[in-house]
Amino acid sequence: MMKFCCSLALGLLAPTWALAETTLMPGNIAVHIAEMHYEYPTRLLHPYLDVWHMKGPLAQKAALSTLNKHFANVQWCDQAKNASVLLFLEPHMFYNPQLNVYHGEIIAKVYTQTGDTNNLEPAILRIKKQAQQNGPLTIKPEFYMEKAYVKAMQKVIVELKKSPVFTSALNKNMASNVETICPGLDALPVSKLYY
């Protein structure tokens, strides 16, 4: 009888869990990663192996898949229409060969353009999150790097959802077309890293 009651209770709660997982935050989000992350690979440190990593494609895949699980409308910058906010992502990857650990990092900056497109307003929010993923560098390193980026992106999303500045910005539309702002972000300097 006890097993039946427990299964009945879990059965009744399961739809509530499923509903909580499928509830997406409203708002249109445009996402952009600077072109340099698609053009210049970085070398992962290892004394005997020569492994290069192109950060842009893997970070884009991880970011879009993760953001789409939490927000109603997420588009890449060149496809976004009527965006509320622009999420500018800066991915970084470091490998520790002694411990076989990938260190993925995402620096996210949130922009809302309310004025002239020639004068880019400062970011309203900046979040920097790191995540680790165990894995060898010799077998499918992209698999482990993507997992590290996804973990870092999940941490960024937690901070975005907690930020009242971000959530209030989701309710407004940008004054100018987001497609005109994104190319200007490519000229911004890259953050200094200390590993």
C-alpha positions in Angstrom: 0.0 0.0 0.0 2.9 2.3 0.9 4.5 1.8 -2.6 1.2 2.5 -4.3 0.8 5.8 -2.3 4.3 6.9 -3.2 3.9 6.1 -6.9 0.6 8.0 -6.9 2.1 11.0 -5.3 5.1 11.0 -7.7 2.7 10.6 -10.6 0.7 13.6 -9.5 3.9 15.7 -9.1 5.5 14.7 -12.4 3.3 17.0 -14.5 4.2 19.9 -12.2 7.9 19.2 -12.7 7.5 18.9 -16.4 5.5 22.2 -16.5 8.3 24.0 -14.5 10.9 22.7 -16.9 9.0 23.9 -20.0 8.1 27.4 -18.8 10.2 29.8 -20.8 11.0 33.4 -19.9 9.5 35.8 -22.4 11.5 38.3 -24.5 13.5 38.4 -27.6 17.3 37.8 -27.2 19.9 38.4 -29.9 23.2 36.5 -29.4 26.5 37.5 -30.8 30.1 36.2 -30.6 32.9 38.3 -32.1 34.2 37.2 -35.5 37.8 36.8 -34.1 36.6 33.6 -32.3 35.7 32.1 -35.7 38.9 33.2 -37.4 41.8 32.6 -35.0 42.1 29.3 -33.2 43.8 29.0 -29.8 46.2 26.2 -28.8 45.3 24.1 -25.9 48.3 23.5 -23.6 49.9 20.1 -23.6 53.6 19.1 -23.6 53.3 16.5 -26.4 50.2 17.2 -28.3 49.4 20.1 -30.7 45.7 20.7 -30.4 44.0 23.9 -31.7 40.5 25.0 -30.9 38.2 27.3 -32.8 36.1 28.8 -29.9 33.3 30.4 -31.9 31.5 27.4 -33.4 31.4 25.3 -30.3 30.5 28.2 -28.0 27.7 29.2 -30.4 26.3 25.7 -30.4 26.5 25.4 -26.6 25.0 28.9 -26.1 22.0 28.5 -28.4 21.1 25.0 -27.2 21.3 26.2 -23.5 19.5 29.5 -24.0 16.7 27.9 -25.9 15.8 25.8 -22.9 15.2 28.9 -20.8 14.0 31.7 -23.0 11.1 31.9 -25.5 12.9 33.6 -28.4 16.7 33.3 -28.9 18.2 34.1 -32.3 21.6 34.6 -33.7 22.3 38.3 -34.2 22.0 38.4 -38.0 18.6 36.6 -37.8 17.1 38.5 -34.8 14.2 40.8 -35.3 12.7 43.2 -32.7 15.2 42.1 -30.0 14.8 43.3 -26.4 18.5 42.7 -25.5 21.7 41.7 -27.1 23.8 39.1 -25.4 27.4 39.4 -26.4 29.4 36.3 -25.5 33.2 35.9 -25.2 34.2 32.2 -24.9 37.6 31.0 -23.6 39.0 27.5 -23.1 42.0 26.4 -21.1 43.2 22.8 -20.7 45.2 21.5 -17.7 47.2 18.5 -19.0 48.3 17.3 -15.5 44.7 16.9 -14.3 43.0 16.3 -17.7 40.6 19.1 -17.0 39.0 21.5 -19.5 38.3 24.9 -18.1 35.6 26.7 -20.1 34.7 30.3 -19.5 32.0 32.5 -20.8 32.0 36.3 -20.4 28.5 37.6 -21.1 27.7 41.3 -21.6 24.1 42.5 -22.0 23.4 45.5 -24.2 20.2 47.5 -24.8 20.5 50.1 -27.4 18.2 53.0 -26.8 20.0 55.7 -28.7 22.1 56.3 -31.8 23.7 53.2 -33.4 26.9 55.0 -34.0 27.5 55.5 -30.3 27.3 52.1 -28.5 26.0 52.4 -25.0 27.9 50.5 -22.3 26.7 47.1 -21.2 24.0 47.1 -18.6 25.3 43.8 -17.2 28.5 41.8 -17.2 28.7 38.2 -16.1 31.9 36.0 -16.0 31.4 32.3 -15.3 33.8 29.3 -15.5 33.2 25.6 -15.5 35.3 22.5 -15.5 35.0 19.2 -17.4 37.2 16.2 -17.0 38.3 14.5 -20.2 41.4 13.5 -22.2 42.8 15.7 -25.0 43.5 12.7 -27.2 40.0 11.5 -27.8 37.3 13.8 -29.2 38.3 17.0 -27.3 35.4 18.9 -28.9 32.9 16.7 -26.9 34.5 17.7 -23.6 34.9 21.4 -24.6 31.3 21.6 -25.6 30.3 20.2 -22.2 32.5 22.8 -20.4 30.9 25.6 -22.5 27.4 24.3 -21.7 28.1 24.2 -18.0 29.5 27.7 -18.0 26.5 29.0 -20.0 24.1 27.4 -17.5 25.8 29.4 -14.8 25.5 32.6 -16.9 21.8 31.9 -17.3 21.3 31.5 -13.6 22.8 34.9 -13.1 20.7 36.4 -15.9 17.5 35.2 -14.4 18.4 36.6 -11.0 19.2 40.1 -12.4 16.3 42.6 -12.2 18.1 44.8 -14.8 18.1 41.9 -17.3 14.5 40.8 -16.6 13.1 44.3 -16.9 15.1 44.8 -20.2 13.4 41.8 -21.7 10.0 43.6 -21.6 11.2 46.4 -23.9 12.2 46.6 -27.5 15.5 48.1 -28.6 15.2 51.4 -30.3 17.3 50.4 -33.3 17.7 47.3 -35.4 20.0 44.9 -33.6 21.6 43.8 -36.9 23.3 47.2 -37.1 24.7 47.0 -33.6 26.4 43.5 -33.8 29.2 44.4 -36.2 30.3 47.2 -33.9 30.8 44.7 -31.1 33.5 42.9 -33.1 35.8 45.9 -32.6 35.6 45.8 -28.8 38.8 44.6 -27.0 39.0 41.1 -25.7 39.0 40.6 -21.9 42.4 40.0 -20.3 42.7 36.5 -18.9 44.8 35.1 -16.1 45.0 31.3 -15.8 
